[in-house]
Amino acid sequence: MVRVTQHRCCVLDDAAPDWLRHHVTKICRTLDCTPLACVGTADHIHALVNAMPKLSASVLVNSLKGTSNSLLRRKRPHTADDYWNNVSWSPSYFAANTGEATREIVE
């Protein structure tokens, strides 16, 4: 899954990907799935998640986007000035099924 900041604004500082990795782990636990990898840059995040087919990608993405948007603003207020219209994430995302491919192959 790839999540992009609104209009590719560089709102994620050096510490944000680490914070988001912990946040992805926490949300995945509540949705009964497992994060395998989570990396990012100033304007997007890549997350590789092992989820059962019954969990739709949109439910996972919306859970991550909604909670991380408000938490990022609250816990990392110094980045809020860079948001586009007070929104950190683009409404779009990319999700794909990797099948039986290993993490190493996907990376």
C-alpha positions in Angstrom: 0.0 0.0 0.0 1.3 3.5 -0.8 -0.1 6.6 0.8 0.8 10.0 -0.6 0.6 13.4 1.2 -1.9 15.9 -0.2 -0.5 17.4 -3.5 2.8 15.6 -2.6 3.6 18.3 0.0 6.7 17.4 2.0 5.1 17.4 5.4 6.8 14.3 6.8 10.0 15.2 8.6 12.9 12.8 9.3 11.2 11.4 12.5 7.7 11.0 10.9 8.3 7.7 9.1 9.4 6.1 12.4 6.4 7.5 14.2 4.1 6.3 11.3 5.7 2.8 11.4 4.7 2.5 15.1 1.2 3.8 14.2 0.8 1.3 11.4 1.7 -1.5 13.8 -0.9 -0.3 16.3 -3.7 0.0 13.8 -2.8 -3.4 12.2 -3.2 -5.0 15.6 -6.7 -3.6 16.0 -7.6 -4.9 12.5 -6.0 -8.4 13.0 -3.3 -8.0 10.4 0.5 -7.8 10.5 2.8 -5.1 9.2 5.8 -6.5 7.4 7.5 -3.3 6.4 6.8 0.4 6.5 9.2 3.0 5.0 8.7 6.6 3.8 10.0 9.9 2.6 8.9 13.5 3.1 5.8 13.0 0.9 4.7 9.4 0.9 4.7 6.1 2.9 5.0 2.5 1.7 3.5 -0.2 3.9 3.6 -3.9 3.3 0.9 -5.6 5.4 -0.1 -9.2 5.7 -3.9 -9.2 5.9 -6.7 -11.8 5.5 -8.8 -11.5 2.4 -11.8 -10.5 4.5 -10.1 -7.1 5.3 -10.6 -4.7 2.5 -7.8 -2.4 1.5 -10.1 0.6 1.8 -10.9 -0.2 5.5 -7.2 -0.5 6.3 -6.2 2.7 4.4 -9.1 4.7 5.9 -8.2 3.6 9.4 -4.6 4.6 8.9 -5.3 7.9 7.2 -8.0 9.1 9.5 -6.2 8.4 12.7 -2.7 9.4 11.6 -3.9 12.7 10.1 -5.3 13.9 13.4 -2.5 12.4 15.5 0.2 13.9 13.3 -1.3 17.4 13.7 -1.6 17.0 17.4 1.8 15.3 18.2 3.8 17.0 15.5 2.3 20.5 15.3 5.5 21.9 13.7 4.6 20.2 10.4 0.9 21.4 10.3 1.8 24.6 8.5 2.9 22.6 5.5 -0.4 20.8 5.1 -2.6 21.5 2.1 -5.9 22.9 3.4 -5.3 21.3 6.8 -5.2 17.8 5.3 -2.0 15.7 5.4 -3.0 12.7 3.1 -4.2 12.6 -0.5 -7.6 11.0 -0.8 -6.1 8.4 -3.2 -3.8 5.4 -2.4 -2.3 2.4 -4.2 -2.8 -1.1 -2.9 -1.8 -4.4 -4.5 -1.8 -8.1 -3.7 1.7 -9.6 -3.6 0.4 -13.2 -3.5 3.1 -15.6 -2.3 6.0 -13.2 -3.0 8.4 -12.8 -0.1 9.2 -9.4 1.5 12.6 -9.4 -0.2 11.1 -9.9 -3.6 8.6 -7.1 -3.0 11.2 -4.7 -1.8 
